[in-house]
Amino acid sequence: MSVEAQYDQLISTINQSIATVDPELAVKIMYLERKLPDASPRVELDIEYNKGVDVERKQEIVRFRYGLPIQPTDHGLIATGQINMGIIEEIVKDKDVKHITGKASPSSY
């Protein structure tokens, strides 16, 4: 099997495991976690919620549970901070989460 076919298989497996998370973001975070194990990556999560969800309540929950700075958007929240895949997996357990995308980069001190 070619490397590209293996990559496609990896993305497919991630989609099956955590369908509401952008698989490219998940791969980037996991790469940074392994490359720089002493600090979680700096991540900007764009959390989109289903229509009709009380975003203010979700904002308080995410802020309280994970201590992340939060900004509301038209469709959900943007959370920024040192975030690992464990935190993302906890966030997506919320059935009101429609989709998560974002950006990840190495943490800086």
C-alpha positions in Angstrom: 0.0 0.0 0.0 1.4 3.4 -0.9 2.1 6.1 1.7 -0.8 8.2 0.2 -3.2 5.3 0.5 -2.1 4.8 4.1 -2.7 8.5 4.8 -6.2 8.3 3.3 -6.9 5.3 5.5 -5.7 7.2 8.6 -8.0 10.2 7.8 -10.9 7.8 7.2 -10.2 6.1 10.5 -10.1 9.4 12.4 -13.4 10.4 10.7 -15.0 7.3 12.0 -13.7 7.7 15.5 -14.4 11.4 16.0 -16.6 12.4 13.1 -17.3 16.0 14.4 -13.6 16.9 14.4 -11.6 18.0 11.3 -9.3 15.1 10.8 -6.5 17.4 9.5 -6.6 19.3 12.8 -6.5 16.1 14.8 -3.4 14.9 12.8 -1.7 18.2 13.3 -2.3 18.2 17.1 -1.2 14.6 17.5 1.9 15.3 15.5 2.8 18.3 17.7 2.0 16.3 20.9 4.6 13.7 19.9 7.2 16.1 18.4 7.1 18.4 21.5 5.8 16.2 24.4 6.6 18.7 27.1 3.8 21.1 26.2 0.4 20.8 24.6 0.1 22.6 21.3 -1.4 26.1 21.1 -4.7 25.5 19.4 -7.5 27.8 18.2 -10.7 25.7 18.2 -13.7 26.8 16.2 -16.5 24.9 17.9 -19.8 24.9 15.9 -23.0 24.0 17.7 -26.3 22.8 16.4 -29.0 25.4 15.8 -31.0 26.5 18.8 -28.2 25.7 21.4 -27.6 28.3 24.2 -24.1 29.3 23.2 -23.7 31.5 26.3 -24.2 28.4 28.5 -21.8 26.4 26.4 -19.3 29.2 26.7 -19.4 29.1 30.5 -19.1 25.3 30.6 -16.0 25.2 28.3 -14.4 28.1 30.2 -15.1 26.4 33.6 -14.1 22.9 32.6 -11.0 23.7 30.6 -9.9 27.2 31.7 -9.8 28.4 28.1 -10.4 31.9 26.9 -13.6 31.9 24.8 -15.0 34.2 22.2 -18.6 33.7 20.9 -19.2 33.6 17.1 -22.3 33.5 15.0 -22.4 29.7 15.1 -20.6 28.8 18.3 -17.3 29.5 20.1 -13.7 30.0 19.5 -11.5 28.6 22.3 -7.8 29.3 22.4 -5.0 27.8 24.5 -2.9 24.8 25.2 -5.2 22.0 24.0 -4.5 18.3 23.5 -6.5 15.6 21.8 -7.9 14.5 25.2 -9.6 17.9 25.7 -11.0 17.8 22.2 -12.3 14.3 22.7 -14.1 15.5 25.9 -15.6 18.5 24.1 -17.0 16.4 21.3 -18.8 14.2 23.8 -21.3 17.1 24.0 -24.1 16.0 21.6 -24.7 19.7 20.8 -21.3 20.0 19.0 -21.9 20.0 15.3 -18.3 20.3 14.1 -14.8 21.4 15.3 -12.1 22.9 13.1 -9.2 25.1 13.9 -5.5 25.7 13.8 -2.6 24.2 15.8 1.0 25.4 16.3 3.8 24.6 18.7 3.3 26.3 22.1 5.7 29.1 22.9 6.9 30.4 26.2 
